């Protein structure tokens, strides 16, 4: 069978010399041979309905088998056939309906999704009733498959959109994880876009949903949709209450989205303008500056009759990264003339989700450090390092870690260390301050010795600080090389060395003679997390599919007793130092299972994505399935190593 499968993989619909043999195998006494023959026939290229019929007849018999493995194999094969030849499978509908109540939930899920592909318009209501009693008993990953099948059915029979939309809205109100709720919302959005008659009911259902939605990402997405589509409905005013409730009851991110949505109603619905301005003025006193700024802008824009719509709903054609860079340059070096949009680079950004090559990810993350909001101290530190000639050859800084104290608060010398991570180098910046009066330190440097992680780092150069007067901080630098592609934790012993000179009180000048001295500092550690940047992925699934499957590593872990799944998610996220994606860090109340998506970039622009599937039992023991994909399989293994030793 395998030889026939391989030999016919690239054949067309012409002569099939093996077909008679395959058909004869359908009458073999071995169930395995029968199934393999049926599977090879269904997988033939450009197979016809006539050629499929004998195989489908055999698979239909397997549907009523007492062996679960045969039922599962048969329904899975029929599900695959139904994607291309749904009419050929309709004769099996009665047998498949009996599998909806199968104890094996995988079989039941495949049965219902196949029926949704093969059913006719008159059977939609009956199928929905059967699914309603079935869907609450399956896991979220199976529910997502059902939701996607319902979406396809609605697009196939648009006249039934009301029944199917009501079903989607009902399950949207039930408990479930982020991915499940996102799949439902995405399906409703698709139906609104493709079926104009479904727009009013779809918006109404989504408006009700955000009243109790616990996911910031979904609430913001729905508010954006209401702002775009709501003003063009028959009664736009009915959505104002739902949107303004978010301003009162939600977090800052959702409140900002709600302000934008309200402004669009004011721009496109003149009858509502005065009411919208009143609501936006109330937002001017919000405790979040982003909400206040948006409200102030929209109030001014709505009061300007001439440019009302253009100001609020302008097509912004500039790449955000280029726009941000131009604004930063303008703020750093301001001029008397106003900011000119003409200086913004309008070259389109590369779409990482449509390109699977490594180069695309490198382009996305090559300026990772610049795309993150660093505080002023880190920005100044980075500027000092990049301005030193000895470090120019290191390339761009991948990541700068926040400074750590190496001395106690009341000591005579105050020293902090900032680690700057490059592709193949690590630069330690020691910021030193002298607190002793009538003393000046000269030729200040830090001697570092590797005490853990020997062999992974090699010292390259030390740049001393010439002079350190009282109360005036200065920096000395030590640079180490690191083998590319290695991620090793290390610890360094540090000693501050300097020449101490007394200061003449009368002249304020240091004496010529001084003495060498040293001061022992706290040890400095480099952890694996220093080599990873937290980078959000707005469309996790597409990037996940683009990463090589051979790099995937999966393992199960026990996390012991935890107070809740939320506690477990927070603990694992802190261990890995990754960024939660698509709002999956939020765990629904009383959830017994949850999936969290994490993303990051390792130095060298190695993208890594993580799926955390967690479950908690009645005794509060948490189990976790950790699935990792990366551009480098070594990084996937490293993630598992971090969890194993934690």
C-alpha positions as CSV (number, residue, x, y, z in Angstrom):
1,X,0.0,0.0,0.0
2,X,2.8,2.4,0.9
3,X,4.5,1.7,-2.5
4,X,1.3,2.5,-4.3
5,X,0.7,5.6,-2.3
6,X,4.2,7.0,-3.1
7,X,4.0,6.0,-6.8
8,X,0.6,7.7,-7.3
9,X,1.4,10.8,-5.3
10,X,2.2,12.9,-8.4
11,X,0.0,11.1,-10.9
12,X,-3.1,12.8,-12.5
13,X,-6.5,11.4,-13.3
14,X,-5.3,9.3,-16.2
15,X,-4.7,5.6,-16.1
16,X,-4.5,4.1,-12.6
17,X,-2.9,0.6,-13.0
18,X,-3.2,-0.1,-9.3
19,X,-6.8,0.8,-8.9
20,X,-8.2,-2.7,-9.5
21,X,-5.8,-4.0,-6.9
22,X,-6.8,-1.4,-4.4
23,X,-10.5,-2.1,-5.0
24,X,-9.9,-5.9,-4.4
25,X,-8.1,-5.1,-1.1
26,X,-11.4,-3.5,0.1
27,X,-12.7,-7.1,0.3
28,X,-9.6,-8.4,2.3
29,X,-10.2,-10.2,5.6
30,X,-7.8,-7.9,7.5
31,X,-9.4,-4.6,8.7
32,X,-6.0,-2.9,8.5
33,X,-5.6,-3.8,4.8
34,X,-9.1,-2.7,4.1
35,X,-8.7,0.7,5.7
36,X,-5.3,1.4,4.1
37,X,-6.7,0.5,0.7
38,X,-9.6,2.9,1.3
39,X,-7.3,5.6,2.5
40,X,-5.0,5.3,-0.6
41,X,-8.1,5.6,-2.9
42,X,-9.4,8.7,-1.1
43,X,-5.9,10.3,-1.4
44,X,-5.6,9.7,-5.1
45,X,-5.0,12.9,-7.1
46,X,-8.1,14.2,-9.0
47,X,-10.1,11.2,-7.8
48,X,-13.6,11.0,-9.2
49,X,-16.8,10.4,-7.3
50,X,-17.2,7.0,-9.0
51,X,-13.7,5.9,-7.9
52,X,-14.4,7.1,-4.4
53,X,-17.7,5.2,-3.9
54,X,-16.3,1.7,-3.0
55,X,-13.9,3.3,-0.5
56,X,-16.6,5.4,1.1
57,X,-18.9,2.4,1.4
58,X,-16.2,0.5,3.4
59,X,-15.5,3.5,5.6
60,X,-19.3,3.8,6.2
61,X,-19.3,0.3,7.6
62,X,-16.4,1.1,9.9
63,X,-18.4,3.9,11.4
64,X,-20.6,1.4,13.2
65,X,-17.7,-0.7,14.3
66,X,-17.4,-1.7,18.0
67,X,-13.7,-0.7,17.9
68,X,-13.1,3.0,18.7
69,X,-9.9,3.0,16.6
70,X,-11.8,1.9,13.5
71,X,-14.5,4.5,14.1
72,X,-11.9,7.2,14.6
73,X,-9.9,6.2,11.5
74,X,-13.1,6.1,9.3
75,X,-14.5,9.4,10.4
76,X,-11.2,11.1,10.0
77,X,-10.8,9.8,6.4
78,X,-14.4,10.8,5.6
79,X,-13.8,14.3,7.1
80,X,-10.8,14.7,4.7
81,X,-12.9,13.6,1.7
82,X,-15.7,15.9,2.7
83,X,-13.4,18.9,2.3
84,X,-13.2,18.2,-1.5
85,X,-16.1,16.0,-2.3
86,X,-18.9,16.7,0.2
87,X,-21.6,15.2,-2.0
88,X,-19.9,11.9,-2.1
89,X,-20.1,11.6,1.7
90,X,-23.8,12.6,2.2
91,X,-24.9,8.9,2.2
92,X,-23.0,8.5,5.5
93,X,-24.8,11.3,7.3
94,X,-27.2,9.1,9.3
95,X,-24.2,7.0,10.5
96,X,-22.2,10.1,11.4
97,X,-25.1,11.6,13.3
98,X,-25.0,8.6,15.6
99,X,-21.4,9.3,16.4
100,X,-22.2,12.8,17.8
101,X,-22.9,11.1,21.1
102,X,-19.8,8.8,21.0
103,X,-17.9,8.6,24.3
104,X,-14.7,9.4,22.4
105,X,-14.8,13.2,22.0
106,X,-12.4,13.2,19.1
107,X,-14.7,11.0,17.2
108,X,-17.7,13.1,18.1
109,X,-15.9,16.3,17.0
110,X,-14.9,14.9,13.6
111,X,-18.4,13.6,13.1
112,X,-20.0,17.0,13.8
113,X,-17.5,18.9,11.6
114,X,-18.0,16.4,8.8
115,X,-21.8,16.8,9.0
116,X,-21.4,20.5,8.9
117,X,-19.6,20.1,5.6
118,X,-22.0,17.6,4.0
119,X,-25.3,18.7,5.4
120,X,-27.9,20.5,3.4
121,X,-29.8,23.7,4.2
122,X,-32.8,21.9,5.6
123,X,-30.7,20.1,8.2
124,X,-29.0,23.1,9.7
125,X,-31.5,23.7,12.6
126,X,-31.3,20.0,13.5
127,X,-27.5,20.0,13.5
128,X,-27.4,23.1,15.7
129,X,-29.6,21.4,18.3
130,X,-27.3,18.4,18.4
131,X,-24.2,20.5,18.7
132,X,-25.7,22.5,21.5
133,X,-25.9,19.4,23.7
134,X,-22.5,18.2,22.6
135,X,-20.2,21.2,22.6
136,X,-20.1,21.9,26.4
137,X,-18.5,18.4,26.9
138,X,-15.4,18.9,24.8
139,X,-12.1,20.8,25.2
140,X,-11.5,24.2,23.7
141,X,-9.2,22.9,21.0
142,X,-12.1,20.8,19.7
143,X,-14.6,23.6,20.1
144,X,-12.4,25.8,17.8
145,X,-12.7,23.2,15.1
146,X,-16.5,23.2,15.4
147,X,-16.6,27.0,15.3
148,X,-14.6,27.1,12.1
149,X,-16.8,24.5,10.5
150,X,-19.9,26.5,11.5
151,X,-18.4,29.5,9.9
152,X,-17.9,27.6,6.6
153,X,-21.5,26.3,6.8
154,X,-22.8,29.8,7.2
155,X,-20.9,31.0,4.2
156,X,-22.3,28.1,2.3
157,X,-25.9,28.8,3.3
158,X,-26.1,32.5,3.9
159,X,-29.9,32.4,4.3
160,X,-29.3,30.5,7.6
161,X,-27.0,33.2,9.1
162,X,-29.6,34.1,11.8
163,X,-29.7,30.6,13.2
164,X,-25.9,30.2,13.1
165,X,-25.2,33.7,14.4
166,X,-27.5,33.0,17.4
167,X,-25.6,29.8,18.1
168,X,-22.2,31.5,17.9
169,X,-23.4,34.3,20.2
170,X,-24.7,31.8,22.8
171,X,-21.5,29.9,23.0
172,X,-19.6,33.2,23.1
173,X,-21.2,33.9,26.5
174,X,-20.2,30.5,27.9
175,X,-16.9,29.9,29.7
176,X,-13.8,29.3,27.6
177,X,-10.2,30.3,27.0
178,X,-8.9,33.1,24.9
179,X,-8.2,31.1,21.7
180,X,-11.7,29.7,21.8
181,X,-13.3,33.1,22.3
182,X,-11.1,34.7,19.7
183,X,-12.1,32.0,17.2
184,X,-15.8,32.8,17.8
185,X,-15.2,36.5,17.4
186,X,-13.2,36.1,14.3
187,X,-16.0,33.9,12.8
188,X,-18.6,36.6,13.6
189,X,-16.4,39.2,12.0
190,X,-16.0,37.1,8.9
191,X,-19.8,36.6,8.6
192,X,-20.4,40.4,9.1
193,X,-17.9,41.1,6.3
194,X,-19.2,38.4,3.9
195,X,-22.9,38.5,4.6
196,X,-24.4,42.1,4.7
197,X,-27.6,40.9,6.2
198,X,-25.7,39.5,9.2
199,X,-24.2,42.9,10.0
200,X,-26.9,44.2,12.4
201,X,-27.3,41.0,14.4
202,X,-23.5,40.4,14.5
203,X,-22.8,43.9,15.9
204,X,-25.6,43.5,18.5
205,X,-24.1,40.1,19.7
206,X,-20.6,41.5,19.9
207,X,-21.9,44.6,21.8
208,X,-23.5,42.3,24.4
209,X,-20.3,40.2,24.6
210,X,-18.0,43.1,25.6
211,X,-20.1,43.8,28.6
212,X,-18.6,40.8,30.3
213,X,-15.4,40.2,28.2
214,X,-12.3,39.5,30.3
215,X,-9.9,39.8,27.4
216,X,-8.4,43.2,26.6
217,X,-7.4,42.2,23.0
218,X,-10.9,41.1,22.1
219,X,-12.6,44.1,23.6
220,X,-10.3,46.5,21.7
221,X,-10.9,44.6,18.5
222,X,-14.7,44.7,18.9
223,X,-14.7,48.4,19.8
224,X,-12.6,49.1,16.7
225,X,-15.2,47.2,14.6
226,X,-18.1,49.1,16.3
227,X,-16.4,52.4,15.4
228,X,-16.0,51.3,11.8
229,X,-19.4,49.7,11.2
230,X,-21.7,51.1,13.8
231,X,-22.2,54.6,12.3
232,X,-23.6,53.0,9.0
233,X,-26.2,50.9,10.7
234,X,-29.9,51.7,10.9
235,X,-29.8,52.9,14.5
236,X,-26.3,53.9,15.4
237,X,-27.3,55.4,18.8
238,X,-28.0,52.0,20.3
239,X,-24.2,51.2,20.3
240,X,-23.2,54.4,22.2
241,X,-24.3,52.9,25.6
242,X,-22.2,49.8,25.1
243,X,-19.1,51.8,24.1
244,X,-19.3,54.4,26.8
245,X,-19.8,51.7,29.5
246,X,-16.3,50.6,28.5
247,X,-15.0,54.0,29.3
248,X,-16.4,53.8,32.8
249,X,-15.7,50.2,33.7
250,X,-12.6,48.9,31.9
251,X,-8.8,49.3,31.9
252,X,-6.9,52.1,30.2
253,X,-6.2,50.2,26.9
254,X,-9.9,49.5,26.4
255,X,-10.9,53.0,27.5
256,X,-8.6,54.4,24.8
257,X,-10.2,52.2,22.2
258,X,-13.7,53.2,23.3
259,X,-12.7,56.9,23.0
260,X,-11.7,56.3,19.3
261,X,-14.9,54.4,18.6
262,X,-17.0,57.2,20.1
263,X,-15.2,59.8,18.0
264,X,-16.1,58.0,14.8
265,X,-19.8,58.1,15.7
266,X,-19.5,61.8,16.2
267,X,-17.7,62.2,12.8
268,X,-20.2,60.2,10.7
269,X,-23.5,60.8,12.6
270,X,-24.2,64.5,12.8
271,X,-27.3,63.9,14.9
272,X,-25.2,62.3,17.6
273,X,-22.4,64.9,17.5
274,X,-23.4,67.0,20.5
275,X,-23.9,64.0,22.7
276,X,-20.6,62.5,21.6
277,X,-18.7,65.7,22.4
278,X,-20.3,65.7,25.9
279,X,-19.1,62.1,26.5
280,X,-15.6,62.8,25.2
281,X,-15.3,65.8,27.4
282,X,-15.9,63.6,30.4
283,X,-12.9,61.6,29.3
284,X,-10.6,64.6,29.6
285,X,-10.4,63.9,33.3
286,X,-9.4,60.3,32.9
287,X,-6.4,59.2,35.1
288,X,-4.6,57.7,32.1
289,X,-2.7,60.2,29.8
290,X,-3.3,58.2,26.7
291,X,-7.1,58.3,27.2
292,X,-6.9,62.0,28.0
293,X,-4.8,62.8,24.9
294,X,-7.1,60.9,22.6
295,X,-10.2,62.6,24.1
296,X,-8.6,66.1,23.8
297,X,-7.7,65.5,20.1
298,X,-11.1,64.1,19.1
299,X,-13.0,66.9,20.9
300,X,-10.9,69.5,19.0
301,X,-11.3,67.6,15.7
302,X,-15.1,67.1,16.1
303,X,-15.6,70.9,16.7
304,X,-13.7,71.7,13.5
305,X,-16.5,71.3,10.9
306,X,-14.3,71.5,7.9
307,X,-11.9,68.7,8.6
308,X,-14.0,66.5,11.0
309,X,-14.0,63.2,9.1
310,X,-10.6,63.7,7.6
311,X,-9.0,64.2,11.0
312,X,-10.6,61.3,12.7
313,X,-10.6,58.6,10.0
314,X,-7.6,59.5,7.8
315,X,-5.9,56.7,5.9
316,X,-2.5,56.6,7.7
317,X,-0.1,55.3,5.0
318,X,3.2,55.6,6.8
319,X,4.9,52.6,8.4
320,X,4.6,53.0,12.2
321,X,8.2,52.1,12.8
322,X,9.5,54.7,10.4
323,X,7.1,57.3,11.8
324,X,8.3,56.6,15.3
325,X,11.9,56.9,14.3
326,X,11.3,60.3,12.6
327,X,9.5,61.5,15.7
328,X,12.3,60.4,18.0
329,X,14.8,62.2,15.8
330,X,12.7,65.4,15.9
331,X,12.4,65.3,19.7
332,X,16.1,64.6,20.2
333,X,17.1,67.5,17.8
334,X,14.2,69.9,17.7
335,X,14.0,72.8,15.3
336,X,11.9,76.0,15.2
337,X,9.9,74.6,12.2
338,X,7.0,72.1,12.9
339,X,7.4,68.4,12.3
340,X,7.2,67.6,8.6
341,X,5.6,64.3,7.5
342,X,7.6,64.5,4.3
343,X,10.7,63.3,6.1
344,X,9.1,60.0,7.1
345,X,10.3,57.0,5.1
346,X,7.1,55.6,3.4
347,X,8.7,52.4,2.3
348,X,6.3,49.6,3.1
349,X,7.2,47.3,6.0
350,X,7.9,43.6,5.3
351,X,5.0,41.4,6.3
352,X,6.6,38.8,8.5
353,X,3.4,36.6,8.4
354,X,3.6,36.2,4.6
355,X,7.3,35.3,4.5
356,X,8.7,32.2,6.0
357,X,12.4,32.9,5.4
358,X,14.9,33.6,8.2
359,X,15.8,36.9,6.5
360,X,12.3,38.2,7.1
361,X,12.5,37.6,10.9
362,X,15.9,39.3,10.9
363,X,14.4,42.4,9.2
364,X,11.6,42.4,11.8
365,X,13.9,42.2,14.8
366,X,17.1,43.9,13.7
367,X,16.0,47.1,15.5
368,X,14.4,45.3,18.4
369,X,16.0,47.4,21.0
370,X,15.0,50.7,19.4
371,X,11.3,49.6,19.1
372,X,10.9,49.2,22.8
373,X,10.3,52.1,25.1
374,X,13.4,52.4,27.2
375,X,13.6,54.8,30.1
376,X,16.0,57.7,29.9
377,X,18.7,56.0,31.9
378,X,19.0,53.1,29.5
379,X,18.9,55.4,26.5
380,X,21.8,57.4,27.9
381,X,23.7,54.2,28.6
382,X,23.2,52.9,25.1
383,X,24.3,56.3,23.6
384,X,27.5,56.2,25.6
385,X,28.3,52.6,24.5
386,X,27.6,53.1,20.8
387,X,29.7,56.3,20.8
388,X,32.9,54.4,21.9
389,X,35.1,53.5,18.9
390,X,36.2,50.2,20.4
391,X,32.6,48.9,20.5
392,X,31.5,50.1,17.0
393,X,32.6,46.8,15.5
394,X,30.3,44.9,17.8
395,X,27.3,46.0,15.7
396,X,24.0,47.2,17.1
397,X,23.0,46.6,20.7
398,X,20.5,43.7,20.9
399,X,19.4,44.4,24.5
400,X,20.4,46.5,27.5
401,X,19.5,45.2,30.9
402,X,18.4,47.4,33.7
403,X,21.2,48.5,36.0
404,X,21.9,46.5,39.2
405,X,23.5,47.8,42.4
406,X,26.9,46.4,43.2
407,X,27.4,48.3,46.5
408,X,25.3,49.0,49.6
409,X,23.6,52.3,50.0
410,X,25.8,53.7,52.8
411,X,29.2,52.7,51.4
412,X,31.8,55.3,50.3
413,X,31.6,54.3,46.7
414,X,28.4,53.8,44.7
415,X,28.7,51.4,41.7
416,X,25.9,50.1,39.4
417,X,26.3,47.8,36.4
418,X,24.4,47.8,33.1
419,X,24.8,44.8,30.8
420,X,24.7,45.5,27.0
421,X,24.1,42.4,24.9
422,X,25.5,42.3,21.4
423,X,25.4,39.5,18.8
424,X,28.8,38.1,19.8
425,X,29.8,40.4,22.7
426,X,28.7,41.6,26.1
427,X,29.7,45.0,27.4
428,X,29.5,45.7,31.1
429,X,29.1,49.4,31.9
430,X,30.0,50.3,35.5
431,X,28.6,53.7,36.6
432,X,30.7,54.9,39.6
433,X,30.1,57.7,42.0
434,X,32.6,58.9,44.7
435,X,30.9,60.0,48.0
436,X,34.1,60.8,50.0
437,X,34.8,64.5,50.5
438,X,38.4,65.8,49.9
439,X,39.2,62.8,47.8
440,X,39.4,62.2,44.0
441,X,39.7,58.9,42.3
442,X,41.7,58.5,39.1
443,X,42.4,55.7,36.6
444,X,39.2,53.9,37.8
445,X,38.5,50.4,36.4
446,X,36.8,47.2,37.3
447,X,38.7,43.9,37.2
448,X,36.4,41.0,36.3
449,X,37.0,37.3,36.8
450,X,34.8,34.5,35.5
451,X,33.9,32.2,38.4
452,X,31.0,30.3,36.7
453,X,30.7,29.6,33.0
454,X,34.4,29.4,32.2
455,X,35.2,29.1,28.6
456,X,32.1,30.8,27.4
457,X,33.4,34.4,27.7
458,X,36.7,35.9,26.9
459,X,37.7,39.4,28.0
460,X,38.6,41.7,25.1
461,X,39.2,45.2,26.5
462,X,38.8,47.5,29.5
463,X,38.2,51.2,29.2
464,X,39.0,53.0,32.5
465,X,37.5,56.2,33.8
466,X,40.2,58.9,34.0
467,X,38.8,60.8,37.0
468,X,36.0,60.5,39.5
469,X,35.5,63.7,41.5
470,X,33.1,63.9,44.5
471,X,29.5,63.4,43.5
472,X,30.1,63.3,39.8
473,X,29.3,59.9,38.3
474,X,31.4,58.4,35.5
475,X,31.5,55.1,33.6
476,X,34.2,52.5,33.0
477,X,33.6,49.6,30.6
478,X,34.7,45.9,30.3
479,X,34.0,44.0,27.1
480,X,33.8,40.2,26.7
481,X,33.4,38.1,23.5
482,X,30.9,35.3,23.3
483,X,30.6,32.5,20.8
484,X,27.7,33.1,18.5
485,X,24.8,30.7,19.0
486,X,25.7,29.9,22.6
487,X,23.5,30.9,25.5
488,X,25.4,30.2,28.8
489,X,24.7,31.6,32.2
490,X,27.8,32.9,34.0
491,X,28.9,34.7,37.2
492,X,31.8,37.3,37.5
493,X,33.7,38.4,40.5
494,X,34.3,42.2,40.4
495,X,36.9,44.4,42.1
496,X,36.9,48.2,41.7
497,X,40.5,49.4,41.3
498,X,41.6,53.1,41.4
499,X,44.3,55.6,42.4
500,X,43.1,57.7,45.4
501,X,44.4,61.3,45.8
502,X,43.7,63.8,48.5
503,X,42.2,67.1,47.5
504,X,43.8,70.3,48.8
505,X,41.0,72.2,50.6
506,X,42.4,75.6,49.9
507,X,43.0,75.2,46.1
508,X,40.5,72.4,45.4
509,X,43.2,70.6,43.3
510,X,44.3,67.0,43.9
511,X,47.7,66.3,45.2
512,X,50.3,64.8,42.8
513,X,51.0,61.7,44.8
514,X,48.4,59.2,45.4
515,X,48.1,55.5,46.3
516,X,46.5,52.5,44.6
517,X,43.5,51.0,46.2
518,X,40.7,48.6,45.5
519,X,37.2,47.8,46.6
520,X,35.4,44.5,46.3
521,X,32.0,44.7,44.6
522,X,29.1,42.3,44.5
523,X,29.2,39.5,41.9
524,X,27.5,40.0,38.5
525,X,25.5,37.3,36.9
526,X,24.5,36.7,33.3
527,X,21.3,34.7,33.0
528,X,19.8,33.0,29.9
529,X,17.1,35.6,30.0
530,X,19.6,38.3,29.3
531,X,19.8,37.0,25.7
532,X,16.1,37.2,25.0
533,X,14.0,40.2,24.0
534,X,10.2,40.2,24.8
535,X,8.6,40.8,21.5
536,X,4.8,40.7,21.0
537,X,3.3,38.8,18.0
538,X,0.0,40.3,16.9
539,X,-0.8,37.2,14.8
540,X,0.7,34.3,16.7
541,X,-0.7,31.5,14.6
542,X,0.7,32.6,11.3
543,X,4.2,33.1,12.7
544,X,3.9,29.7,14.4
545,X,3.0,28.0,11.1
546,X,5.9,29.8,9.4
547,X,8.5,28.4,11.8
548,X,10.2,25.0,10.9
549,X,8.2,22.1,12.4
550,X,11.5,20.1,12.9
551,X,12.5,22.7,15.6
552,X,9.4,21.8,17.7
553,X,10.0,20.3,21.1
554,X,7.2,19.1,23.3
555,X,7.2,17.9,26.9
556,X,5.0,17.6,30.0
557,X,5.7,19.0,33.4
558,X,4.1,19.0,36.8
559,X,4.0,22.4,38.5
560,X,2.9,21.1,41.9
561,X,0.1,22.7,43.9
562,X,-0.9,26.2,42.9
563,X,-3.5,28.6,44.1
564,X,-4.9,29.0,40.6
565,X,-4.0,28.6,36.9
566,X,-3.3,32.4,36.9
567,X,-0.6,31.8,39.5
568,X,0.9,29.0,37.4
569,X,0.9,31.2,34.2
570,X,2.6,34.0,36.0
571,X,5.3,31.7,37.4
572,X,6.1,30.1,34.1
573,X,6.1,33.5,32.3
574,X,8.6,34.9,34.8
575,X,10.9,31.9,34.4
576,X,10.9,32.2,30.6
577,X,11.0,36.0,30.5
578,X,8.7,36.0,27.4
579,X,5.9,38.3,26.2
580,X,2.3,37.0,26.4
581,X,0.5,37.3,23.1
582,X,-3.1,38.1,22.1
583,X,-4.2,38.6,25.7
584,X,-3.7,35.0,26.7
585,X,-2.1,35.9,30.0
586,X,-5.6,36.5,31.3
587,X,-7.1,33.3,32.7
588,X,-10.9,33.2,33.0
589,X,-12.3,32.9,36.5
590,X,-12.6,29.3,37.8
591,X,-11.1,27.9,34.6
592,X,-9.8,24.3,34.8
593,X,-7.7,24.5,31.7
594,X,-6.0,27.4,29.8
595,X,-3.6,28.0,26.9
596,X,-1.1,30.9,27.0
597,X,0.9,32.0,24.0
598,X,4.4,33.5,24.6
599,X,6.9,35.0,22.2
600,X,10.4,36.3,22.2
601,X,13.6,36.8,20.2
602,X,17.0,35.4,21.2
603,X,20.2,37.3,20.4
604,X,21.0,36.7,16.8
605,X,17.4,37.4,15.9
606,X,16.2,33.9,16.6
607,X,12.4,33.9,16.9
608,X,10.9,31.6,19.5
609,X,7.2,30.9,20.1
610,X,5.7,28.9,23.0
611,X,2.4,27.3,23.8
612,X,1.7,26.7,27.4
613,X,-1.3,24.3,27.9
614,X,-2.1,24.1,31.6
615,X,-4.7,22.2,33.6
616,X,-5.6,22.1,37.3
617,X,-7.3,19.2,39.1
618,X,-9.5,19.1,42.2
619,X,-6.5,18.9,44.5
620,X,-4.9,22.1,42.9
621,X,-2.1,20.2,41.2
622,X,-1.2,21.9,37.9
623,X,0.1,20.0,34.9
624,X,1.6,21.7,31.9
625,X,2.3,20.8,28.3
626,X,5.1,23.0,26.9
627,X,5.4,23.2,23.1
628,X,8.2,25.3,21.6
629,X,9.0,26.3,18.1
630,X,12.0,28.4,17.1
631,X,14.2,29.2,14.1
632,X,16.9,27.2,15.8
633,X,16.2,23.8,17.4
634,X,18.9,24.5,20.0
635,X,16.8,27.4,21.3
636,X,13.7,25.1,21.6
637,X,15.8,22.7,23.7
638,X,17.1,25.6,25.8
639,X,13.5,26.7,26.7
640,X,12.8,23.2,28.1
641,X,16.1,23.2,30.0
642,X,15.1,26.5,31.7
643,X,11.8,24.9,32.9
644,X,13.5,21.6,33.9
645,X,16.0,23.4,36.2
646,X,13.6,26.0,37.6
